[in-house]
């Protein structure tokens, strides 16, 4: 094209008209489609090459300007953002380079075109609803070699979507433990390290013992007979590899109960900038050094991705006081010393709506009709017979298939809440906590409540049960010693088998989803039991979820579900636990 300006060249090219009436040249379309999936469609997606803070800042314009985000992208490439104009000639060349693929990364064009980008974003971030801008900027993070206590803290951010190293499919490195420096610098160093090392050693031994036990239960030849034709057709070596992998997965499910909270894991997550900003400010005041250090690292990494959005990250003294347990001065009234007491697995319904059935039906009717005061629909639902209301639920769910996760396409079902306490082991809480639409509350980890000793431990052998109990006793002794001086850090030695209650509050659609996903045959035996306990406890106060007017006495939850007249709302899996492919 020589020295011809892009505007002259572009004017000679065919134009493409988008559905909002804006026309782009084919050259502009090619440039735009390095960042978006379509230059003309009314609905489109942004590609990874569009930097997240650019998307956030341009998206924020919609509250003040109807201009299409794609037009802002072209403005940025050309350096024509009002008040932040750059070299227009350079910007025009950027469009040509983008269209021809000369830029190794399309993002280079934006960086080149927006010469004052950071000043621009800082201005808009503080000028118009900066929190809303940060809400739509999502930052991908990866955490390596973080403890289980870090993973717990992250899970409490309800907008953090994460994937964590599996305790089922990954053997944890027992030599890779988080050793809190404050404890390591104290007189308790040897006790701390010795307790953690012993738990790690037994975890190794236990994994092998459990795998051998399951191997005796289901020898290779018997296992092979249960496989599909594809597996039976391959050579023996890959068959035995798959068999051993499944044995180990079963073994890890048991052995994980021995893992202390100090064992390190890897975790990847995405989080919006607003929540990231909040976490950084709150975590800087956390009593655990690991969480404080993590806050600084998140701030540094996030600042590389969205430097103009992570603005309010100073330590928040209010949240610092809460994380510290409100343990002095004004907050001393919150400190309570309760004697230790044994706990058992189970579920307690703390609060529920006695009028839930009428309200759910009324909300479904409201959603399916012309708008009117909810109380009118509620009055109508109250006038319906029990069978008529069950008929509403049947009609709503009659086409529900096995992969339709939710009862309600919107959130009528979730507008009715229930709060329950689930008493279980820390390992199961770790999994249940992932249901982040639930509101959750829990205390610090301790062995004061005793520990979960599943029957499978005894089945593996007397020596295995002795080792298991030894680890729990040693961990408890160390925890009680440490917590006199290190009340927070003492949690690092607590194994996943420790009994621990978690309060969970959520809507009824979230309830049925949790029950369905946590009772599947491949589920961990511990949280699977918890899900059945939850289903039973809830159906005792809401038997209508199964089409019943009263919950039958003297029957197991499996029997009640099997005989229930309504099976399309609450759908726990009934059957034996399976192996993990």
N, C-alpha and C positions, 0 to 999 in steps of 0.2 A: 504493500500500500504506500510505500515511500513516505513522504512527509505530509501527505494529505491528512487533514484533521478527521477525526472519527465522525464528527457530526456531518461532514460532507459525504463521507462514504456511507454512513448509516442511512442517510436520507434517500440514497439510491437503492437500498435493499427493500425487499418485500416486508410489509408490516404484519404483525400478528395482533389481533384484537382480543383482549381478555374479556371475561364476562362482566367486568365492572366498567367496561368502556375504555380502559386505558390501552393504548397501542404500544407495542414493543417491536423493535426491529428483530430480525432473526438473529443478528449478532448479539443484541441485548438478551434475547431468550437464551442463547447458548451460555452467556455469562451468568445469567441468573440461575440457570439450572445446574450450576456448580454448587449452589447453596440450597436450592429448593427443588422439590420433586417435579414441579411444573411452573412454567412462567405464565400460564393462562388459566389453569383450573381455578375454580372458586375456592376449593379446599385443597391444601397442599401441606407437605411436611418439610421441615428444615433439616438439611443434611448436617452431618457431624462437622463439616468444614466451616459452618457458621459458628463463630465463637459464642459461647453461651451468654456472655455479658452483652454482646451485640444484640442477640435475640431479645434479651431482657429489656435493654434500653429502648430498642425500636418498638417492642411490644407495648411499652408504657405509653407510647404516643397515642395509642388508640383512645385513651380517655380524653385527649385534647385535640386529636387530629384524625380524620377519617382516612387519611392516606394509607394505601396498602403497604405492608411491611416490605414487599419486594421493591417498591419505589424508594424506600429508605435505603435498601441495600445498594441500589444503583447510585443513589446520592452519595453514599459512603465510599463506594468504589471510585467515584469521580471527584471526591473531596468537596461536595457541594452541600454539606449539612449546614443549614442557616446558622451563621455566627461562628462557624468552625470551618470555613472554606479553606481548602488547601490548594495545591497546584492543579488547576483544572486540566491543563494539557496532559500532565502526568496521569490524572484520573481517567481521561479518555483513553489513553494507551492501556490502562489497566483492563478496561472492558475488552479490548482487542486481545490482550494476552490471555485473559480468562477464557474467551470464546475459543481461542486456538490451542489452549492447554499449555501455554508457555509457563505459567506459574506452577511450580512443583506442588505447592499447596494453595488452594483458592483463598485461604485466609490471608495470605500475603498481600493480596489485592486490597483487602479491607484495611490492613495495617498501613499499607502504602497510601491509600486514598484518604484515610482519616488521620491526618497528621497531628491533630490535637485530640485524639480519641479519649485519652484519660481525662482531660479537662472537660470534655463534652459529657462523658458519662457521670463524672462527679457532679456536674451541674444538674443533670436531669435526675440523678439519684436523690439528691436532696431537695429538688424543686417541687416535684409533683409525686406525692405518694411513694416515697422511696421504698417502703416495705412491700408495696405491690409489685414493684419492679423485681425486687429480690425474690419474691415468691415464684416467679416464672424462670429464674435462672437456676438450673440444676447442675451441681458439680459432682463429678465422679471421683471417689476416693478409694484408696486401698490401704489397709492397715496390716502390717506384717509383724509377727512376734508380739502380739498384744495378748493380755491375759483374759480369762473368762470374765473378770470384773469389768474390763473395758467393754467387752461385747454386751454385757448386761446394761451398762450405762447407755450405750448407743441405741439399744433396742427400745429405750424409753422415749426416744424421739419418734413420734407417731408418723412422721413424714420421711423417715429414713428407710429406704428400701435396700436391703442388704442380702448378701449371700456369705455364709460362713463355712469354714472348714468343718466337714462332717465328722461327728464322733463315730459314725457307723462305717464309713467307707475309707477313713484315713486313720492309720495308726499314729497316735500322738507321740511326738518326740519327748521322751521322759527326761532327757538331758537338757531340754529347753524350757526352763521354768523362769517365771518372772520373780526376781528376788528383790523385794522392796529395800531400798538403800537405808531407810531409817531403821528398819529391823536389823539389817546386816551390820549396821554400825553400833548396835546395842549388845548387851550381854547375852541376848537370846539368839545370837547368830547361829550357833551350832544346833540349838534345838530347832530353830526354824528350818534350816537346811536339811537336817537329819530327818525331820518329819516328812518333808516334801519328797526327799529322795526315797524314803521307804515306801511311800504311796506309789511313787513312779515304778519302783522295782516290782511291787506286787501287781501293778497294772500289767506289766510285761508278762509275768508268770501266769496271771489270771487269764489273759487273752489266749495263751496256748492251751491251758487246761480247759477252758470253755470250748475252744474249737475242737479239741479231741473229744470232749463229751458229745457235742453235736454230731461229730463224725461217727461215733458209736451208735447214736440214735438213728442216723440215716446214712448208712455206708454208701460209697460211691455208686455201686451197681444199682441199689434201690433208688438213689437220687436220679440216676440216668433214666430209669424207667418212667419217671415223672416228667421228663423234659419233652419238649415238642419235637417234631420231626427234623427241624432245622438243626437243633443241637445234637440230636442223635446221629445226624449224617456227617458231622465233622470228625476230625481225627481225635484220638484219645487225649493227646496233650492239651489242646485248647479246652476240651471237656473238663479235664482235671483242674485246669486253671480256673475255670468258671466255678467249679464245685468248691475249690479251696477259697475262692473269693467270697462265696456265699457263706461258707463256714465261718470265715473271719468276720463277716458282717454281723452274723448272729453272736459271735463271741464278743465283738466290740460293744454290742448293745448291753451286755452284762458288765464287761470290764470298765466301761465309762463311769460307772458308779463310784469307782475308786479315784477318779481323776480329781486332783485339788484345783481350786480356782486359780492357782498360780500357773497352771499349765498354759502354754502359749498357743495361740491360734492365729489364723489369717482370715481377714474379713474384707470384703469389698462392698461399698455402698454408694448410693447417690442420694444427695440431699439438696434441697433448695437453699439458696444463699441466705435467705432470711433465717431459716432454722439453723443453718451453719453458724451464722453470726451469733444467734442466741446461745447455741451450745458452747461456742468459744468463750463468750463472756461468763457463762455460768460455770463451765468446767474449770476455768482459771481459779475459781475459789473452792474447788473440790478438795476434801481432806486427803485423798490418795494422791501421792506424788505422780503416779503413772497417769492419772487422768489429767492432772495439771500439765504435765509434759505433753500429753497428747493434744491438749487444747492449743498449745503453741505450735506444734507440728501441723495441725489442721489449719491454723491461721496462716502459716507460711505457705503450705501447699495450695490452699484455697485462694490465697492472694496472687498466686501465679496465674490462676484461671480467671478470677473475677476481682482484680485488685481494687476496682472502684466501688464494689458493692459491699465488701466486708469492712464497714466503717466503724460500727459501734461494737467493738470487741474488747473494751476495757473490762477488767474484772468486776463482776456484779456482786457487791457486798451483801445484798439482800439474799441472793441465792446461796452465797457462801455460808451465811448463817444457817440456812435450812439444810444444806448438805452436811454441815458439821453437827447436825442433830440438835440444834438449839440448846446446847448443853450448858450455857452459862448465862448469868444475868437474868434478863427478862424471860429467857426460854427455859430456865431451870425447872419450871413446873412440868415440863414435858418428860423429864427423865424418870423412868419407873424401873425398879428392879424386881422383875418377876422370877419366882423360883422355876427351875427347869421342870418340864413335865413331858412325859412321853406323848407322841403324836401318832396317829394312824392315818392311812389313806382314806380320803372321803371328801364329800362336798357338802357345804352348808349354804342354803339359800339365805342371804342376808336381807334382801328386800326384793319385792316384786309387786306388780300392779294386779290387785284382785279383779280389776275390771279389764284386764288385758284382752280377753276374747272379744268383748264388745268393741273395744277401741280399735283393735286390728281390723275387724270387719268394717267398722265405720270408716277407717282410713282407706281401705280398699274400695269401698263404695264411693267415697269422696274423690278418689283418684280416677274413677271410671265414669264420672258424671259431670254435669255442669257445676261450676264452682258455687258453693253455698257454705254458710257457717257450719263448721265441723260439728257443733253441738246438735244441729238438726240431723246430721247423719248418725251421730251417736244415739240420739233418741230413737231413730228408726231401727238401728241395730238392736237396741234393747227390746224393741217390740217384736223382733223376729224369734222364732222358736230355735231351740238348739240345733235341730236338724237343718233348718234353713241356713243358719250361720255356717255349719259344717259344709253345706252345699256351696257356699261362697268359696270356702277354701278348696273344695274339690274342683270347682270351675277354674279357679286361678291356677291350680297346679296340674290339671288333667293332661296337659301336653308336656309336662316336665320330663325330660330325658335324663339318663344317667350322668351326662356331662353338663347339665344345666345347674350351675353351682348355687344360684340364688333363687329363693322362693319368689321374690318380687323384683320386677324389672327396675323399679325406682327404690324408694326407701320407706314405704308405708309400714312394712313389717318391722323395720328397724327403729321406728319411732316409739315402740314400746320396749322398755328396758327391763333388765333383770340384773341383780348383783349377787355374786356367789363367791364364797371362799373355797378354793381348791387346796386341799392338804395333800401334798405329794413330795417327791424328792426334787432336789435342785436341778437334776438333769432333765426331768420332765418339765419343770417350770421354765427352763431354758427354751424348750420347744413351744410351750403354751404362750410364752411372752411374745412370740413372733406374731401372734394375732393382734396386730397393732391398732386395729380399729376399736378394740376394747380399751377402756380406761383401766389402768392397773395400779395396784398399791401393794407394797410389801416392805418388810423390815430388813435388817442386816442378816447375813448368813450366820448360822450358829449350829452347833450340835446339841444345844440344850433340848431340842425337840426329839432327840434320838435319830435313828437312821433307818432307811428302807433296806430290808433284808428279804429280797424276793426268793421264792421257793427254789428257783433255778440254781441259786448258790449252793443250797444243800444237795441238790441233785448232782452237781458237778463233783462233790465229794466232801468228806469231813475236813480234810486238810485245807481245801479251798475256803470253806466256811470259817475256819479258824484264822486264816490269813486275812480274810475280809474283815472279820471282827477286830482283829489286832490293829489294822490300819485305822478303823473308826475310833477305837479307844485312844490310840496314840495321838491322832489328830485332835480329839476333844481335849486331852490333857494339854497339848500345846496351845490350842485356841484359848483355853481358860487362863493360861499363863500370859500369853501375849496381850489379851484384851485389857488387862489391868493397865497397860501402858500404851498399847496400840489397838484401840477399839475397832478402827476401820481395817487396818492391815492384817488383823487376826483372821479376816475372812479368806485370805489367800490359802490357808491350810485346810479349809473346810472342804471335804469331798462332795461330789455330786450326789452321793447317796443320802446326805443329810436331809431330814424332813424339813419342809419349808412351806408355809402357807402363802398363797398369793390371792389377793382380792381382784376379781375381774368383773367389770360392769359393761354391758353391751346390749345391743338390740337383738331381737329375736331372730332376725335373718343371720346375723353374725353367729348367734348361738347354734343354729342348725348347721351352718357351714363348719364351725369348729368340730361339732360332733361327727359330721360326715367325714371330714378330712382326717380326724385323729382316731377313728375306729377302723380305718382300712386294714386289711389283713397284713400288709407289710409294715404297719405302724409299730413303733417301739412298744414293748409290752407294758411299760409303765404308764406312759401318757394315754395309751389305749384304754387301760383300766380307768384312768381319770375321766376320759371322755364318756365312758359308760356311766360312771358315777354321776357326772354332770347331767347326762340325759335323764337318768332316773330321778335325781333331785328336782330338776325343773319340771318333769312331767307329773310329779306328785302335786305341784302347785298349779300346773297348767296341763291337766290331762287332755284338754281339747286339742293340743298339738298332735295327738294320736287319734283324734275323733272320739274321745271318751269323756263321759260326764264325771266319772270318778276313777281314780287310779286303783287298779285291783290290788288287794292286799295278799301277801303270802306268795307272790310270784316274782321271779327274777326279771330284770329289765329286758333280757333277751326274750323271755316268754311273752311279756307284755307287748313288745314291739312286733313280735311274730304274729300275734293274734289281733293287733290293732286294726280297727275299721278304716283308719285314715293313715296311709303310708307314704304320702307324697310331700309332706311338710318336713317332719323330722325323720332323717334317714340314716340312723346308725347302721354300720355293717354288722351283721350277725354271722359269726363263724370263727374258725380258728385263725390264729396268727400265722402268716405265711413266711417263707424265706425271702431274702432280699437279693433280687437279681443284680 
